[in-house]
């Protein structure tokens, strides 16, 4: 007899206590400290009226901090886009509520008041007050066109890889729009980007839904972000042969089938856990670019392949993160597990789920150095430069040096 799990993304995000979490089935309990963790109820066999065991999920405060740090920059960039979308490049303050709603209007009003270096309010008794970008902000905003131009080949490549990962090499357009911001797509990508590449994409109606289809398969793109990283780190020698796997004590293995691990500070794995992890890291698995229908769901190698699919999906985004709802939307296209949340929790050395912000968010941990994204695309570099006008302290991901700005 089994007791059904009470876990859901919303319930998970509301949890605020602690217990224990293993990333692998059958791993023994690991004693951990109580600070900075959350209770996770999971499905367990039950007999004799005993309570099911609970698992602990350790917080990563640096990645939680990412969500806090992005709140004000997000409002600044949204307001910039709203102003630029107006015919006269200015927005009447009375129309702000129409654009963002009554509640959010006050957040934007606070941003306008707090950052006069970016937003300028004009008008008075004879004309209604309106907001525009300052001259300096306009000058930097004009650089966005160049950033978008540099982004185009990256977007085309990532869209092709996104379609190649799916079981039928097609994804409904509405789902691509759902993650369009995370991918860095322009709002009008259906008319400005897709028609420019008829050799790569086509739009067809399948089961009443408009879908983006892959026209040509390119084997050179069927290389995962993990494989590219392992090649840079020297897993393969000059002849293309695999080097001997190097085992470390933190769960990281320099092997062709290994994932980069980064455990939370409070997590203390014991030897039994590391032994299970070593076997899992060494286990080979099919490429995520092979069709998922070819594999049995219960096969351990197929389960590891699912981890690779999730890893690759997050790698295709600009900031290497998606909301849990966005990942959940692609169940049918990528044959993701029905218990997706537990899959992410089990592999907490690879992924991190934070409950900060309006929605729970899934991070690819290896993409971050503390709270700093390691590699930024041209559009993110532009965004950082624009937001720096507010006084935000920004660290250049290329050299790790901070600017002289301070974000109040």
N, C-alpha and C positions, 0 to 999 in steps of 0.2 A: 504494500500500500504506500502511496506517495502523497505527500502533502504539497499542494500547489504553491509555487512561489508567489509572494506578494509584490515582487519587484517590478517596477516600471521606471521609465526614464524620469517621470515627474516625481514618483516616490523616492527614487534614488537621489534626486537633486535636493529633496527636502530633508534627507537624513543628515544628522549632525553629530552622531556619536560614533562608536568604533567597535570593531572586531576584526577578524582575520580574513585575508584573501590570498589564494594561491592562483598562479596563472596556469597550473596544470592539474588535470584530474589525478586523484590518488596521491597527492603530495601531502606529507604529514604536516601537522600544525607547526607554526613558527611563532614563538613568543615575541611580541612587539610592544613598544611603548604605546601609551594611550593618547598622546598628544597628536593633534593634526590628522585625525582619521575619522571615518564614518562607518556606521553600521550598514551592512549589506545583507538583507535576508535573501536566501537562495533556496532552490528546490533540493530537498534532502529526503532520504528514506526515513520513515518514522515507524516506531513500534513501541508499544507499552505506554503510549501517551507522552513520550518524551518530546521536548521542544526541539525543533530543527536547529542545527548549528548555524551560527552567523559568521560572516566573513568581514575582515577589516579592509578598508580602502584608504590608503594614505594620501593625504593632500600634498600637492606640489604647489607651494606658496608662490614660487616664481611664475608659474603658468597661470595661477589664479590672478596674479598681479597684471598679467597681460590684458585680461578682460577689463580690469579697472583703468588701466592706462589708455585704453582705446576709446573710452566713452566720450571725452571731450573732442579728440581729433575726429571721431566719427560725426559728431554734430557740426563741426567746422566744415568738413568736406561735403556733407549733405547740403548745408546752407549755401556753400559755394556753387554747387551744381544747380540748386534751385534758382539762384540769382542769374546764373549764366543761361538758364533755359528761358528766361524772360526776353521778350522782344527788345526792350530797351536796356537790357542788362541791369535792371533794378527791380526791386520788389517792394510794393506798397506794404507797409506793416500791417494794414488792415486785412491784407490778403494772405498773410502768413498762416492764419488758422485754416484756410482752404487747402493749403499745401500739406500741412503736417498734422492737422487736427487740434482740437482745443487744448488737450492736456499737454502735448509735446510743444505747443506754441511757446509756453513759458520757459522751457529749456532753451529754445532757440533765442528767445528774447534775452535771456541771461548771457548767452554766448555773444550776442551782438554788443551788449553793454560791456562785457569783460574784455573784449579784444578789439579795441579801436584801431589797432595796427592792421587789421584785416578787413573789418566792416565799418563803413561810414554811413551815418544816418543824416539825411538831409530833409528839407521841407520845413514847413512851419504853418503860420496862420493862413496863408493864402493857398497853399497846396498841401495835400496830405503827406505825412512823413513817409519816407521810403529809405531802403537800405541798398547800398552798392558796395562793391569791393573798392578798397583804397587803391591808389595808383601803384604802390609797391606790390600789393596782392594781385592786381591785374597783370603786372609785368611777369610775375612768377606763374600765374595761371595760364599765360600764353604759351608756356613750355609744355603744357599737357598734350598738345597736338603731336609734338615730337616723341613724347613718352608713349603715346598711343601707336605711333608709327613703328616704334621699336618693339612694341608688344605684339603686333600683328603676327609675325612668324611664330612667336611663342604660343599664341592662342591657337593658331591653326594646327600646330604640332600637338598641343595638349588635347584639342578636340578630337583629332584623329586617334590618339591613344585612348581617350575616353570611350570612343566607339569600338575600338579594337578589344577593349576589355569586356564589352557586353557579349552576351551569348549569341545574339543575332546581328551584331555589328550595327545596331541602331538603338536610339534612345529617344523617347518622346520629347518634342521641343519644350513642352511645358516643364519638364524636369530639368532640362538644361537651363531654362530661364530661372528655375528655382535656385540653382547654384551659380547663376551667371555672375553675380557680384564676387563670389569667392574665386571664380576662375579668372576674373578681370575682364569679362566680356563687356563691350559697350551695350547700352540698352537697346539699340537698334541693330544688334548683330544679325538678326534674321534677314535684314535688307541690306546692311552695309558690309557684312563679312561673308556670309554663306554663299551668296551668288557669285562672288569673285573667284571661288575655287570649285568650279563644276567637276574638275577631275578628282576631287577629294570628297565632296559632299553632294547630297541631293535630299530633297524633302518629299516624303511620300506619306500618304494617309494609310495607316494600318489600324484596323479595328476602330475606325472612327477618330483616330488621333493622328495629328501631324507628327511625323517622326523624322529625325535627322539620321540619314543613312550614310554609311561609309561606302564610297565608290570603289576604292582600290586599297588592297592590303599592302602594307609596307613592312617587311620583316625587320628592316633596320630600326623601326620604331618599337618593336616588341622587346625592348630592353627595360627592365624595371629600374627605379631610382636606387634600389638596394644593390643591384648588379653594377650600376655605374659607380656607386660609392666603393664597393668592394674592389673594383678594377683600379680606382684611384689609390686605394690603400695597399695595393700590391698582393691581392690574394692569388693572382695568376702571375707566373714568371714570364720571362721574355719569349718563351716558346709557346705560351698559351696554356701550359699545364698548371694544375692546381698546386699551390704550395701546401706544406704541412700545416694543419690547423693549430693555431696558437690559443691555448686555453688561459683565461684570466679569471680572477677571483670575483669580479663584479658581474659575471654573467655574459660578458662579451667574448665572442669567438671570431677570429679572423678566418672564417670559412666561407665557401661559396654558397652555402644554404643558410647562413646565419643572419640574424637581424641585430641591429644596434640596440643595446639595452641601456636604459637609464632609470634606475629605481629611485623612488622618493627617499628623502633623507632618513625618515623614520623606519624604513623597511630593512629588516635584518634577516636575510635568508640563511638557513642552516645548510649543512653539508648535503643532506638528503635532497633538499630543494635544488641545490646547484647541480647535483648529479642528474636529476630529472631534466633540468634546464639544458645541461650539456648534451644529453641524448636528443632532446628536441631541436637544439640549435644545429646539430650535425645531420639531422634527418633531411634527406633531399625531398623536394616536392616539385610538382608540375608548375610550369610557368603560369602566372595569372592571365597571360594572353592566350592560353589554350582554352578551348570551349569547356565551360564548367559541366556541361551535360555528359562529358566523357568519364566523369569520376563519381565514385560512390561517396555519398555524404559521410558515411561512417568511417571511411578510410582516414587514418591519422595524417597521411600525406595530403589528402584533399582538404582536411581541416587546416593544415598549415598553409595550404594554398589560399584559403579564404583570408587568412591574416595578411598574405602578400597582396591580395586584391584591395583590402582596406588600406594598407600601407600605400599602394600605388594611387588610389583615389585621392587620398589626402596629399600626396606628393604633387598632384596635378593642380592643386589650388595655390593661389598666390601666397597665403599666409600659413599654409600647411595645417589648416584646420577647417572643420565644418560643424554645423550644429548637428546634434544627434538626429533631429527630424530630417535633415537633408540626407544623411547617410541612410536612414531608414527608408527613404523614398525610392531607393534603387534596389530594393529586394529582388524584384522580378528580373531586372536587366542583368544583374550579376549573380543571381542565385545566392544571396547572402543568407546566413543562418537565421532561423526564426527567432532565436534567442541572441540577437545581435549584441545587446547590452552586456550579457554575461561573457560573450566572446571578447569584447573590448576590456572588460574588467579582468578577465583571466590573464590577458597579455598587457598588464599594467606597466611593464618595462618598456613597451613600445608605444602604447597609447595612453592618453590621460583625459579623463572626463571631468570637467569643471562645472560646478553649478553657479558660477558667477555670471552675471548678466541676465538678460531677459530669458534666455534659452540655454539649456545645457549644451556644451561645446566639446567636441572631441579634438584633441591635439595630437599631432605626430611629434613625439618628444624629441627625437634626434634632430629635428629642424631648429631647435631653440638652444641657445646658450644662456641659461637662466631665463630672463624675460625678453631676451633679444633674439629676433629672427636672424638666423645665420646668413641666409642669402636672400636678397631682395631683387625683385624684377624691376624693370624701368618704371612701371606705374607706381609701385610702392615707394621707390626713390623719389619720384615727383611728389607724391602725397606727403612724404616726410619733409621735403623741402618747403612745401606750402604751409604745413602745420607748424613748422619752425618759426613762422612769423608770429605765432601766439606766445613765443617764449618757451616752447616745449624743449626740454633737454633731450636731444636725440643722439643715439650712438650709431655711428656708421658701421653697418654690418660687414663692410669690406675690411676695415682696419681696426675696428673696436675702439676708436677714439671718440670721446664725447665732444660735442660742440659747446659753445659758451652759453647756450640758452638754458633757461630754467622754466619749467612748466609749473605755474602756480595752481 
